[in-house]
Amino acid sequence: MNTTSTRSGSGWLRPWMQLVEITVSTPIVISYRTAQLVLGGWPPNARERRELQRMVTEKASAFGRAGYAAVVNPPRDTAQFVGKVLAPVHQSVTGNRRRLAGG
């Protein structure tokens, strides 16, 4: 176990920042997607159907990659382990926030 990051807590900065960004970005992504679907009317057009499909497949992919990271990275340093497990979900959520916000 890496006792330096455990004692000082500095190793936890990245996982905490990932959690903060996930927590802030998730409702923004949900709001954008909900607004797009509501304003698009029924039935959803091709663009909205692609977005709905993307929503489902990217979540399965992100959580699958997170599970894989949890299995292949034995937790020698807990903070580093948590950061690796959060990384796929963090990338997916923050990438969606940037994409849906247009920047």
C-alpha positions in Angstrom: 0.0 0.0 0.0 1.3 3.5 -0.8 1.4 5.0 2.7 2.4 8.5 1.5 -0.9 9.3 -0.3 -2.8 7.5 2.5 -1.3 9.7 5.2 -1.3 13.1 3.4 -4.5 12.6 1.5 -3.0 14.1 -1.6 -3.7 11.0 -3.6 -7.5 11.5 -3.1 -7.6 14.8 -5.0 -8.2 13.3 -8.4 -11.0 10.9 -7.3 -12.7 13.7 -5.3 -12.5 16.0 -8.3 -13.9 13.2 -10.6 -16.8 12.8 -8.2 -17.5 16.5 -8.0 -17.5 16.8 -11.8 -19.7 13.7 -12.2 -22.1 15.2 -9.6 -22.2 18.6 -11.3 -22.3 17.3 -14.9 -25.0 14.6 -14.5 -28.0 16.9 -13.9 -26.8 19.2 -16.7 -26.6 16.3 -19.2 -30.1 15.1 -18.0 -31.5 18.6 -18.5 -30.1 19.0 -22.0 -31.3 15.6 -23.1 -34.8 16.0 -21.5 -35.2 19.4 -23.2 -34.1 18.0 -26.5 -36.6 15.2 -26.3 -39.5 17.3 -25.0 -39.0 20.0 -27.7 -38.6 17.5 -30.4 -42.1 16.2 -30.1 -43.4 12.7 -30.7 -42.4 10.4 -32.3 -38.7 11.2 -31.9 -36.9 12.1 -35.1 -33.8 10.3 -36.3 -31.4 12.6 -34.3 -33.3 12.1 -31.0 -33.5 8.3 -31.6 -29.7 8.3 -32.0 -29.3 10.3 -28.8 -31.6 7.8 -26.9 -29.6 4.9 -28.3 -26.4 6.6 -27.4 -27.6 7.2 -23.8 -28.2 3.5 -23.2 -25.1 2.2 -25.0 -22.6 4.6 -23.5 -23.8 4.0 -19.9 -23.4 0.2 -20.4 -20.0 0.8 -21.9 -18.8 3.2 -19.1 -20.0 1.0 -16.3 -18.6 -2.1 -18.0 -15.2 -0.3 -18.3 -15.4 0.8 -14.7 -16.1 -2.8 -13.6 -13.2 -4.1 -15.7 -10.9 -1.5 -14.1 -12.1 -2.6 -10.6 -11.2 -6.2 -11.5 -7.8 -5.7 -13.2 -6.4 -3.1 -10.8 -5.9 -4.6 -7.4 -6.3 -1.9 -4.7 -2.7 -1.4 -3.6 -3.3 2.3 -3.3 -7.0 2.9 -2.6 -7.1 6.5 -3.9 -5.5 5.4 -7.2 -7.8 2.5 -7.4 -10.9 4.6 -7.0 -9.6 7.1 -9.6 -9.2 4.3 -12.1 -12.6 2.9 -11.5 -14.3 6.4 -11.7 -12.4 7.4 -14.9 -14.7 5.8 -17.5 -17.9 7.2 -15.9 -16.2 10.6 -15.5 -15.1 10.7 -19.1 -18.5 9.8 -20.4 -20.4 12.3 -18.2 -18.1 15.3 -18.7 -17.8 14.5 -22.5 -21.6 14.5 -22.8 -21.8 17.8 -20.9 -19.4 19.4 -23.3 -21.0 17.9 -26.4 -24.5 18.8 -25.4 -23.6 22.3 -24.3 -22.0 22.9 -27.6 -18.5 23.4 -26.4 
